[in-house]
């Protein structure tokens, strides 16, 4: 297949490109280096040293004798997006090409507006490019479990059957997103659903949990192909943060009481899920939603798991509770469904002691690159004292 990967320089985009390339697909990647620019703005960088996209592609060509096409540009530029889709003529588009951070979107008004403008406009341009130049193409869009929030009912996969005043209908599951970033994902979902209903496009929305892991089959043991690893307060994830803190001997910082529950998935399973979605496309006019995670942990459970894994490596690290900078329930019901990818053949790789030891080992290798000041939270969801808003 001809597979176009948007955000192909990123944490998930780069290994996805390698995954499909080595399996014989013709792959092209699009990126505008936004994440690298945002890290420069924040004074942070990936823990793992990563090459430029051009150097990565050259290394891959040398290692595998396979090619990956590159398009450098911005999806918010409609003419550029049209050009890419028209020239490459993809059969599938895997869409990671957005600003990916909830804390970044909550810094202030400018960052909130940028996050929504960048993400929603880019996705709209992709939809119009598909309509006009690749109407049979299948869009696989990376959504997030954060779109749902934490309702006091089971979370279904995208849709829910509702009976109201004697009548029934199946409708999109209600959304209660927790940041302006997550809201941008909700807007994307509505726009994609509308495009499928109105123009007959086909799409799969992968509402993904928190991803962990560094290596994939294609990058393992090759420092020139390794993907990025973010641990800072803006772009890192909670498990990444805990693992880095353990290695450098910093207390594991749990926000609030730590009862917040979230879905988690290993990076290798993310690639497996994306492959399953691409290999089993939605029908024309259909907007599918798959919940993409393999396990659920509370934040405190995760901290204790990392603390125990560190102890096996001779690391003695404490768990410390900080005031929660976010506005979220610290104890809540959480029972999301995730059946459809398993029905397609997903075989989960669960968070194991072996995997934890592998992650900690890689972090130890690069621990001299840790920027410790970037780990603790500096962005609050609450308005600063003396202001009326974020």
ZIJOUR-V867864 format. One record per pair of residues at least 6 apart in sequence whose ideal C-beta (glycine too) atoms are under 7 Angstrom apart, sorted by sequence separation. I is the first residue (numbers start at 1). J is the second residue. D is the distance in Angstrom with one decimal. If there is no record, write none. Layout:
# ZIJOUR-V867864
I;J;D
I;J;D
This chain:
# ZIJOUR-V867864
7;13;4.2
8;14;6.3
21;27;4.6
39;45;5.3
60;66;6.8
61;67;5.9
74;80;6.3
75;81;5.3
105;111;5.9
106;112;6.8
162;168;6.9
177;183;4.8
195;201;4.9
196;202;6.7
219;225;4.6
230;236;4.5
245;251;6.8
246;252;6.5
282;288;4.7
324;330;6.4
383;389;5.3
20;27;5.1
73;80;4.1
104;111;5.8
105;112;5.4
130;137;5.3
148;155;5.0
161;168;6.3
162;169;6.0
196;203;5.5
218;225;6.7
219;226;5.2
245;252;5.3
310;317;5.3
383;390;5.9
5;13;5.4
51;59;6.9
60;68;6.1
177;185;7.0
219;227;5.9
245;253;6.7
8;17;5.1
130;139;6.5
161;170;5.0
162;171;5.7
177;186;5.3
231;240;4.5
17;27;5.3
105;115;3.8
230;240;6.5
231;241;5.4
242;252;4.8
307;317;5.8
5;16;5.6
57;68;5.1
104;115;6.7
159;170;5.3
160;171;6.4
175;186;4.8
192;203;5.0
229;240;6.6
5;17;5.1
17;29;5.1
159;171;6.6
307;319;6.1
57;70;5.9
71;84;4.8
159;172;6.0
160;173;4.8
192;205;6.5
214;227;7.0
231;244;4.2
277;290;6.8
158;172;6.6
159;173;6.0
158;173;5.9
214;229;5.3
304;319;7.0
13;29;6.6
99;115;4.8
189;205;5.7
303;319;4.9
3;20;5.0
53;70;6.4
156;173;5.5
155;173;6.8
69;88;6.7
99;118;5.1
273;292;5.0
98;118;6.8
99;119;5.8
8;29;2.5
98;119;4.2
172;193;6.9
3;25;5.0
5;27;6.6
8;30;6.1
9;31;3.9
31;53;6.1
75;97;5.3
8;31;5.3
151;174;6.9
1;25;5.0
2;26;4.8
3;27;5.3
4;28;5.1
5;29;4.8
6;30;4.9
7;31;6.0
9;33;6.3
98;122;6.4
10;35;5.8
97;122;6.1
148;173;6.5
151;176;6.4
212;237;6.7
269;294;5.8
4;30;6.8
211;237;7.0
148;175;6.2
149;176;3.0
210;237;5.0
212;239;4.5
265;292;6.3
95;123;7.0
147;175;5.0
148;176;6.7
149;177;6.2
210;238;6.7
212;240;6.9
265;293;4.8
149;178;6.0
210;239;6.7
264;293;6.0
265;294;5.0
147;177;5.4
263;293;3.0
264;294;6.9
95;126;6.4
146;177;6.0
264;295;5.2
146;178;5.8
93;126;6.7
263;296;5.4
264;297;6.0
262;296;7.0
147;182;5.9
261;296;5.6
262;297;7.0
146;182;4.3
261;297;7.0
261;298;5.0
144;182;6.3
147;185;5.3
260;298;6.4
296;334;6.5
29;68;6.1
147;186;5.1
259;298;5.5
260;299;5.0
28;68;7.0
32;72;6.8
258;298;6.1
27;68;5.0
28;69;3.7
29;70;5.7
30;71;4.6
31;72;6.7
32;73;6.0
144;185;5.2
258;299;4.3
259;300;6.7
14;56;6.6
18;60;6.5
22;64;6.3
32;74;4.4
76;118;6.1
143;185;5.4
147;189;6.6
258;300;3.0
21;64;7.0
28;71;6.4
30;73;6.9
9;53;4.6
22;66;6.8
81;125;4.2
85;129;4.0
90;134;6.0
93;137;5.9
95;139;6.3
255;299;6.6
309;353;6.4
21;66;5.0
76;121;4.6
81;126;6.1
85;130;6.6
89;134;6.3
92;137;6.5
95;140;6.8
254;299;5.5
258;303;6.6
291;336;5.5
293;338;5.7
312;357;6.9
76;122;5.2
91;137;6.0
92;138;4.9
93;139;5.1
94;140;4.8
95;141;4.5
96;142;5.1
143;189;6.1
254;300;5.7
291;337;6.1
21;68;5.6
75;122;3.4
78;125;4.7
82;129;5.0
86;133;4.5
90;137;5.4
93;140;6.9
95;142;6.2
141;188;6.6
158;205;6.7
291;338;4.3
309;356;3.8
313;360;6.0
81;129;4.8
85;133;4.7
92;140;6.4
309;357;6.4
76;125;6.7
85;134;5.3
254;303;5.2
292;341;6.3
75;125;5.6
78;128;6.9
82;132;6.9
290;340;4.8
310;360;6.7
17;68;5.6
75;126;6.4
82;133;6.5
141;192;6.1
216;267;6.0
252;303;4.5
290;341;5.2
305;356;7.0
309;360;6.2
210;262;5.6
212;264;6.2
216;268;5.7
325;377;4.4
139;192;6.8
209;262;6.2
210;263;6.9
213;266;4.8
30;84;5.8
209;263;3.0
210;264;5.1
211;265;5.7
212;266;6.2
213;267;3.7
252;306;6.2
294;348;3.9
325;379;6.3
327;381;4.4
209;264;5.2
212;267;7.0
213;268;6.5
216;271;6.2
252;307;6.3
295;350;5.9
325;380;4.7
326;381;4.9
327;382;6.6
209;265;5.0
211;267;5.5
294;350;6.3
295;351;6.1
325;381;6.3
208;265;6.6
211;270;5.6
28;88;4.9
147;207;6.2
242;302;6.3
246;306;5.4
238;299;6.0
242;303;5.7
246;307;7.0
139;201;6.8
141;203;6.2
143;205;4.5
145;207;5.2
208;270;6.8
143;206;5.9
144;207;6.0
145;208;6.6
239;302;5.9
243;306;5.9
258;321;6.9
116;180;6.1
120;184;5.6
127;191;6.5
131;195;7.0
138;202;5.0
139;203;4.1
140;204;5.1
141;205;5.2
142;206;5.6
143;207;4.3
144;208;5.9
145;209;5.0
238;302;6.3
242;306;4.2
246;310;4.1
257;321;6.8
280;344;5.5
34;99;6.6
115;180;5.5
119;184;3.9
123;188;4.7
127;192;6.7
141;206;6.8
143;208;6.7
252;317;6.1
254;319;6.0
256;321;6.9
276;341;6.0
38;104;6.6
115;181;5.3
140;206;6.6
142;208;6.0
251;317;6.5
254;320;6.9
30;97;6.3
116;183;6.8
120;187;4.8
124;191;5.9
206;273;6.3
251;318;4.6
252;319;4.9
253;320;5.6
254;321;5.1
255;322;5.8
112;180;4.2
116;184;4.7
120;188;6.4
123;191;6.2
127;195;4.5
131;199;4.9
249;317;6.4
251;319;6.7
252;320;6.7
254;322;7.0
256;324;3.6
260;328;6.1
273;341;5.2
276;344;4.5
6;75;6.5
115;184;5.7
119;188;6.5
246;315;5.5
251;320;3.7
253;322;5.2
255;324;4.2
276;345;6.0
131;201;6.6
255;325;6.7
260;330;5.9
276;346;6.3
130;201;5.8
206;277;6.4
246;317;4.8
255;326;6.7
259;330;4.9
261;332;6.9
245;317;7.0
259;331;3.9
106;179;5.5
204;277;4.7
257;330;4.8
261;334;4.0
263;336;6.1
273;346;6.1
105;179;5.4
106;180;6.3
127;201;6.9
256;330;4.3
257;331;6.9
272;346;6.0
105;180;4.0
102;178;6.9
105;181;3.8
102;179;3.8
269;346;7.0
16;94;5.9
204;282;5.3
102;181;4.4
202;281;6.0
203;282;6.1
269;348;5.8
101;181;6.1
102;182;6.2
202;282;4.3
269;349;5.3
202;283;6.2
268;349;5.6
99;181;6.8
202;284;5.2
205;287;6.9
207;289;6.2
13;96;4.6
205;288;6.9
207;290;6.9
209;292;6.6
266;349;4.7
4;88;5.6
12;96;5.4
200;284;5.0
202;286;5.8
203;287;5.2
204;288;4.6
205;289;4.7
206;290;5.5
207;291;5.0
208;292;4.3
209;293;3.1
200;285;4.6
207;292;6.1
208;293;6.8
2;88;6.5
4;90;3.8
10;96;5.7
204;290;6.4
206;292;4.6
2;89;6.2
3;90;6.3
6;93;6.5
264;351;6.6
2;90;5.0
6;94;6.9
197;285;6.8
2;91;5.0
3;92;4.9
4;93;4.7
5;94;4.8
6;95;4.7
7;96;3.4
196;285;5.7
1;91;4.7
6;96;6.0
7;97;3.6
196;286;6.2
1;92;5.8
3;94;6.5
6;97;3.4
7;98;6.9
196;287;4.1
193;287;4.4
192;287;6.0
247;360;6.1
246;360;6.8
243;359;5.5
247;363;4.7
243;360;5.9
247;364;5.4
145;263;5.1
244;363;5.8
248;367;6.0
6;126;7.0
243;363;5.6
247;367;5.2
248;370;5.5
250;372;6.9
253;376;6.5
248;372;6.6
244;370;6.0
103;233;5.9
104;234;4.8
159;289;6.9
245;375;6.6
103;234;4.8
158;289;2.4
244;375;6.9
157;289;5.4
101;234;5.2
157;290;6.1
101;235;5.1
140;274;6.1
157;291;4.9
241;375;6.2
100;235;7.0
140;277;4.8
140;278;5.8
233;374;6.5
232;374;3.9
233;375;6.3
138;281;3.9
232;375;6.3
233;376;6.4
138;282;6.2
231;375;6.6
233;377;4.9
214;359;6.2
233;378;6.2
145;291;6.5
213;359;6.8
233;379;6.9
145;293;6.3
178;326;6.9
214;362;5.1
178;328;5.8
59;224;4.7
60;225;6.6
48;214;6.8
59;225;6.1
56;225;6.7
51;224;6.2
50;226;6.6
48;226;5.0
50;228;5.2
150;329;5.6
48;228;6.0
94;274;5.9
155;335;6.9
157;337;5.5
48;229;4.6
152;333;5.0
154;335;4.7
155;336;3.8
156;337;5.5
46;228;3.8
47;229;4.5
150;332;4.4
155;337;6.4
157;339;6.9
46;229;5.7
154;337;6.5
157;340;5.7
46;230;6.2
47;231;5.8
94;278;6.9
150;334;5.7
92;278;4.8
44;232;4.4
42;232;6.9
145;336;6.5
42;234;5.7
22;218;5.8
19;216;6.8
47;244;6.8
12;211;6.8
19;218;6.2
18;218;3.8
15;216;4.4
18;219;6.7
15;218;6.5
15;219;6.0
18;225;6.9
15;227;5.1
14;227;5.1
11;227;5.6
11;228;5.0
11;230;6.8
15;267;6.7
19;271;4.7
16;271;6.1
15;271;6.3
19;275;6.8
12;270;6.1
16;274;6.0
107;379;5.3
106;379;5.4
3;278;6.6
106;381;5.6
103;379;4.6
112;390;6.6
109;390;6.7
108;390;6.4
106;390;6.3
47;363;6.7
48;366;5.9
47;366;5.2
47;369;5.5
47;370;6.6
44;371;5.8
44;374;4.6
